[in-house]
Amino acid sequence: MGLDLYAEDLVANYEHPHNKKNMPDCDSSSHEYNTTCGDDITVYIKVKEGKIADVSFDGSGCAISVGTASKLTDAIKGRSTSEIEDLGFDFIVGLIGIDPGPARTKCATISLKALKHAVFIYEHKKPDGKTESL
């Protein structure tokens, strides 16, 4: 897939995001705000037997932040919480198919940071340095 097709897929996920809804009965949630550009994302998770049984997000932002959140929520359903803890920037680049560059890294990783924080909250753990650096 060429870069244009990856960008088109990201824009399609922005225009018609998957799993974009509030989840009042979630097991855990976390909110992140990007002060640089105003991205505002909350991720909600339900966990069953150590795996992500359901996930959604709500909020607003640029095409990169919302498109990535849509793709991320599709990609992590059924994964274990320990797998989620290990995800980082490289996972996001592989997921969206493009390197967002230094100016847009926070846009691309905001939903992953919120997701990981929700998992850490659920597990009563402190976030690790890898998560905090996203």
CORNOR-V753615 format. One record per residue. N is the residue number from 1. D_LAST is the distance of its C-alpha to the last C-alpha in Angstrom with 2 decimals. Layout:
BEGIN
[[N & D_LAST] [N & D_LAST]]
END
This chain:
BEGIN
[[1 & 26.32] [2 & 26.09] [3 & 23.23] [4 & 25.29] [5 & 25.49] [6 & 21.73] [7 & 21.41] [8 & 24.33] [9 & 22.82] [10 & 19.63] [11 & 22.00] [12 & 24.18] [13 & 21.41] [14 & 20.75] [15 & 24.49] [16 & 25.18] [17 & 22.09] [18 & 22.54] [19 & 22.07] [20 & 21.64] [21 & 23.44] [22 & 23.40] [23 & 24.10] [24 & 26.17] [25 & 27.05] [26 & 23.57] [27 & 22.98] [28 & 19.64] [29 & 17.36] [30 & 14.36] [31 & 13.88] [32 & 11.07] [33 & 12.27] [34 & 11.12] [35 & 13.73] [36 & 13.82] [37 & 15.26] [38 & 15.95] [39 & 14.02] [40 & 14.89] [41 & 14.05] [42 & 15.35] [43 & 15.22] [44 & 18.35] [45 & 19.29] [46 & 22.64] [47 & 22.95] [48 & 26.20] [49 & 27.14] [50 & 23.60] [51 & 22.44] [52 & 20.84] [53 & 24.12] [54 & 22.89] [55 & 19.80] [56 & 19.65] [57 & 17.72] [58 & 19.13] [59 & 18.43] [60 & 18.50] [61 & 16.76] [62 & 17.15] [63 & 18.13] [64 & 14.79] [65 & 12.99] [66 & 16.12] [67 & 17.11] [68 & 13.93] [69 & 14.20] [70 & 17.80] [71 & 17.34] [72 & 14.72] [73 & 17.18] [74 & 19.95] [75 & 18.37] [76 & 17.49] [77 & 20.85] [78 & 22.76] [79 & 20.04] [80 & 20.14] [81 & 17.79] [82 & 17.40] [83 & 16.38] [84 & 13.63] [85 & 12.36] [86 & 12.26] [87 & 10.40] [88 & 7.53] [89 & 7.14] [90 & 10.91] [91 & 11.80] [92 & 10.67] [93 & 12.63] [94 & 15.46] [95 & 15.50] [96 & 15.85] [97 & 17.75] [98 & 16.54] [99 & 14.06] [100 & 13.02] [101 & 13.21] [102 & 11.53] [103 & 12.87] [104 & 11.52] [105 & 8.06] [106 & 6.80] [107 & 9.89] [108 & 9.30] [109 & 6.10] [110 & 7.37] [111 & 9.84] [112 & 8.06] [113 & 6.23] [114 & 9.86] [115 & 11.48] [116 & 10.19] [117 & 11.11] [118 & 14.37] [119 & 15.08] [120 & 14.66] [121 & 16.86] [122 & 19.28] [123 & 19.61] [124 & 19.96] [125 & 17.37] [126 & 15.00] [127 & 11.26] [128 & 10.56] [129 & 8.85] [130 & 6.77] [131 & 5.48] [132 & 5.55] [133 & 3.81] [134 & 0.00]]
END
